[in-house]
Amino acid sequence: MQGLRRYQNDIVHLELNPPSSSSTAPPTNLSIDAEESTETKIQRLISEHPVIIFSRSSCCMCHVMRKLLATIGVHPTVIELDDHEISALPPTSSHDNDDSPRNPAAPAVFIGGTCVGGLDSLFALHLSGHLVPKLVEVGALWV
């Protein structure tokens, strides 16, 4: 994670690529092992945050996810990934008839280390009444 850039609405962009040897970027406050692979960094971020959204830059669906969670009282960590980093998201078992694991498309929300899915899955979880109990269970929400 070479750079740390802050955007509007408290979004932080962390570059997951290892720094190049010719880089002259100033050091950030993050203590991150530069030798970690992108997959390892993503797994570590998922395990460190109770609610985390991986998104592409300027993703309107991510904005809606954040607003839904904020309305409930949860402020998720949002990580914006480049297109080549999306494939590093951990695979999730599909709900279709085939048994092959699939990488979630961005935006993907993880709650308690488990991939919930995208916007439609998050809304389905909320409408079914299971989102708030899940957020309470992982310690992201106190009721």
Secondary structure as GFF3:
##gff-version 3
##sequence-region A 1 143
A	DSSP	beta_strand	4	6	.	.	.	ID=ss1
A	DSSP	three_ten_helix	8	10	.	.	.	ID=ss2
A	DSSP	beta_strand	12	14	.	.	.	ID=ss3
A	DSSP	alpha_helix	38	48	.	.	.	ID=ss4
A	DSSP	beta_strand	51	55	.	.	.	ID=ss5
A	DSSP	alpha_helix	60	72	.	.	.	ID=ss6
A	DSSP	beta_strand	77	80	.	.	.	ID=ss7
A	DSSP	alpha_helix	83	86	.	.	.	ID=ss8
A	DSSP	beta_strand	92	93	.	.	.	ID=ss9
A	DSSP	beta_strand	101	102	.	.	.	ID=ss10
A	DSSP	beta_strand	108	111	.	.	.	ID=ss11
A	DSSP	beta_strand	114	117	.	.	.	ID=ss12
A	DSSP	alpha_helix	119	127	.	.	.	ID=ss13
A	DSSP	alpha_helix	131	137	.	.	.	ID=ss14
###
